[in-house]
């Protein structure tokens, strides 16, 4: 069994390549380990695929954030000779929050990951791209997209850029004319006239650095957790925002403009390509279709 560590030196605030390399190499007498360093955005896709395409059984450990993990997932999707582990050294690390019974520190222990057990989880597939965690459109996808612009401002940190982007999008990106079908049936609250503020398809629970958008989602239950918020006024959005962040927004049916459903398939229709957020990666997609792929990926949990 090959144990391959794909390290993104740009993940997080500090380059941890040397530290991780020392930890991995210290275990080379016990395991067959290899280390691959990514060289830029998208590089992990090809390097992960090169590991698995010859059919050799392998475990791949992504040392990075959710974006790097999504790149590796893209590279190995469809191959059944590998399992995926996450060493969460990125800024968000939302996927590992969804794995019940563990803390982030558990996944940072290289020895425990090498000795870890495997389990199967579902995936979300969207027009040939994949998500382990959460796929969303609308307000939150626009927040993530615009955050990159605000991060380039002097003295603006990542968390501050996210808050600035939320304020900006509250007044500019609340109205999205999108028609939605759920399991082949029209969703009456989302039409070109009844506009959408945001729509989330959850396999995992968290995104955006700890926002608990899909609190009831389960990685291996065979369902998509669909959360939809219709376009409403800024005060009504603000009344929801804190509960949405904490994951209590689905309790008590307090918001008539919020809908929660479980499904297997979603289809979005719009006149222009829609910005889709897949595990923190943004893509413009024409009429995205989201399908639940049961037990499509093996992941590694710490021993």
C-alpha positions, -999 to +999 in steps of 0.1 A: +000+000+000+013+034-010+008+063+014+011+095-006+011+129+010+001+158-013+012+190+004+001+225-006+027+249+007+003+279+002-023+265+025-030+284+057-011+313+070+023+295+075+041+271+051+042+238+069+059+218+042+092+212+062+073+203+094+051+178+076+079+163+056+098+156+088+068+139+104+061+118+073+097+107+068+101+098+104+076+070+097+092+057+065+106+026+082+070+015+090+051+026+059+058+031+022+054+069+020+058+094-008+056+132-006+043+154-035+045+192-033+019+212-053+031+241-074+000+261-080-038+262-083-051+231-100-018+212-098-032+187-072-057+175-097-031+160-121-007+149-094-035+130-076-047+113-108-011+102-116-010+084-082-041+063-089-043+058-127-020+028-128-044+009-104-019+005-075-037+006-041-030+039-025-040+062+003-037+099-005-034+124+024-042+160+014-022+184+034-041+217+028-075+232+030-109+224+015-099+238-019-069+215-021-090+186-010-115+193-037-087+194-063-075+159-052-111+147-052-114+158-088-083+139-096-093+106-080-131+106-086-141+074-103-111+054-092-118+026-066-081+018-057-076+047-033-089+063-001-086+100+008-074+115+041-073+151+051-045+168+071-064+201+077-038+229+075-059+253+055-079+284+066-114+269+066-111+231+071-148+227+070-150+191+057-133+175+088-158+194+110-185+172+095-168+139+106-185+132+139-164+121+169-132+139+161-115+172+165-093+190+139-062+181+160-069+144+155-065+148+117-032+167+122-016+136+138+002+120+109+008+087+127-028+083+136-038+091+100-015+064+086-030+039+110-065+051+105-096+032+094-115+037+061-152+044+057-174+052+027-192+085+022-215+100-004-205+126-030-222+154-048-217+155-085-224+187-105-219+188-143-188+167-140-174+183-109-175+168-074-181+179-038-175+160-005-191+187+016-214+215+004-224+230-029-242+263-030-254+291-053-266+326-047-256+350-019-230+329-002-213+319-034-211+356-043-197+363-008-169+338-014-162+351-049-161+388-038-140+380-007-110+373-029-112+409-042-114+424-007-085+402+005-063+421-018-070+454+000-041+466+023-043+454+059-074+433+053-072+397+067-091+368+054-118+370+082-122+407+077-125+403+039-153+378+045-172+402+067-167+431+042-180+408+015-211+398+035-220+435+039-213+442+002-234+413-010-263+421+014-270+451-007-261+438-041-264+400-044-297+390-026-318+385-057-311+355-080-338+346-106-333+308-106-358+281-113-352+250-092-364+214-096-361+189-067-362+152-077-377+162-110-405+183-094-407+221-097-399+240-065-426+266-062-406+290-040-378+293-066-389+306-100-377+335-122-403+356-105-399+343-069-362+349-067-337+330-046-312+345-021-293+313-015-296+276-020-274+250-003-270+213-012-253+197+018-235+164+021-215+178+051-227+203+077-202+232+075-188+258+051-174+293+051-150+286+080-175+271+104-209+282+093-233+253+101-255+256+071-268+220+069-270+210+106-288+177+099-266+165+070-249+132+072-220+122+050-233+087+043-271+088+046-278+087+008-295+121+008-288+158-001-298+183+025-314+212+006-317+246+023-333+274+004-337+311+014-360+332-007-351+369-014-361+390+016-352+424+030-319+431+047-334+433+082-350+398+077-316+384+065-299+398+095-325+382+118-315+349+102-278+353+099-267+345+135-289+314+137-277+303+103-241+306+114-247+285+145-269+259+128-301+266+147-320+281+117-340+249+111-354+247+146-390+256+151-400+266+116-395+303+125-387+316+090-415+313+063-389+323+037-366+293+046-372+258+032-355+225+042-359+193+022-340+160+017-336+148-018-314+129-043-313+153-072-314+191-078-316+211-110-311+248-114-321+269-144-311+305-152-307+327-182-269+331-175-243+307-160-246+304-123-216+308-099-214+275-080-195+271-048-181+235-046-162+231-013-150+267-015-140+266-052-160+288-076-171+278-111-196+294-135-220+266-146-249+267-171-280+251-156-262+231-129-275+196-120-266+181-087-268+143-081-261+123-050-236+095-055-240+071-026-208+055-011-187+070-039-156+078-018-136+061+009-121+085+035-096+079+063-104+086+099-077+089+125-069+057+146 
